């Protein structure tokens, strides 16, 4: 059975061929009518000429050469006009045939593996400029739903899949997501932005579902712990139900927090974790653990195709400046400890003048750049592997080392690093074992942490400068119940 999109394209092709046929019929009728008119005109003009000749002969003023010249002049003008009209019709018919041939050749080239840039839509009044995307035919183009599509990770995933030529529906309730993260795609024929909360059911026809919806930093997920639990349970049930109905593959963005404060280092997917079920972080940690259990249950009971990605610490552009994560928190602390009147550009050069870290600085983390994470999610989705897979960078550093690395990346910084009291249930070690990812989906991180940090610092520099021009005050440090995040 043909899909609606293939039926639509087939209908357009048939309509084009029908238009060509109508044009040919019109051309034939036009020529026929023209010939009939010419005969009638010629007959009338012959009679008129004979009357004129007879009259002139009677008056003795007949001049056969002049009459014959007038006859030929009239006949040549008429024929020339008809030939010009026929030429125009033939040119239009040839142009239509060329467009049809180009469309058929484009489909054939894509089937042979060639990439073609799709034409951009235009309107009568203006043309919005979009990034060039890969052309895909109906067989290779997928319709993909991304929950949390306007968020930090979700927006980068939207970019990657859009550039690859797929149709994307981005779902977000804008609790932590922002429209500006995906505004460059709004209006593109392959993109749709939907304001919706996954706690409520959503119905759509899709091939794949990336379920990323959930606040991911402690200040955000502890702001409303009940809502966090509902997002990770009811939201996951709704996405699994949708996947069951439309026979789509669903990927869950789980987290390294399912390991809690681990007693095994590094953490393999076979480790069951060490989590406080009633601690302040439990709404997120246990919510993701239940979400994983739901995924496996739907796979076994309903035969839903599932993928589970356990995401480790990630950073990059489009992070919230006040989401409580390491990079953003360090910048906010620098802004808080320096006078606001100092230029923002210079503040970045003394970024960690009073750089605060929590605990003694010996806790370890492994940070990955966001584009590596997106590549891992796509590879996992397109694999045939249904067990959990760690997606993270095994390059491990202590929090103190990480602070020093960032300070060294900011030219001229002489910042002092000071310690504060550690957080409750804060993991002491965090490093992924990514052997399963390498073996099952052929994925390894490609971006060095320092290279990613340089890009992220440039992003924050631009954000701070933009806020300055907009008259916004510098953001305040993020705290919630005495806790701050190092994710």
Secondary structure, DSSP 8 states (H G I E B T S, - for coil): ---HHHHHHHHHHHHHHHHHHHHHHHHHHHHHHHHHHHHHHHHHHHHHHHHHHHHHHHHT---HHHHHHHHHHHHHHHHHHHHHHHHHHHHHHHHHHHHHHHHHHHHHHHHTT---B------SS--------B---TTT--EEEEETTTSHHHHHHHHHHHHTT-EEEEEE-SSS--GGGTGGGTT-TTEEEEE--TTS------SEEEE--S--SHHHHTTTHHHHHHHHHHHHHHHHHHHHHHT-EEEEEEEGGGGBS-SSSSB-TT---B--TTSTTHHHHHHHHHHHHHHHHHHHHH---EEEEEE--EE-TT--TTS--HHHHHHHHHHHHS-TTS-HHHHHHTTTTEEEEESSS--EEE-EEHHHHHHHHHHHHTSS--SEEEES---EEEHHHHHHHHHHHSTT---EEEEE---TT--S---B--HHHHHHS-----S-HHHHHHHHHHHHHHHHHHHHHTT--------BTTB----
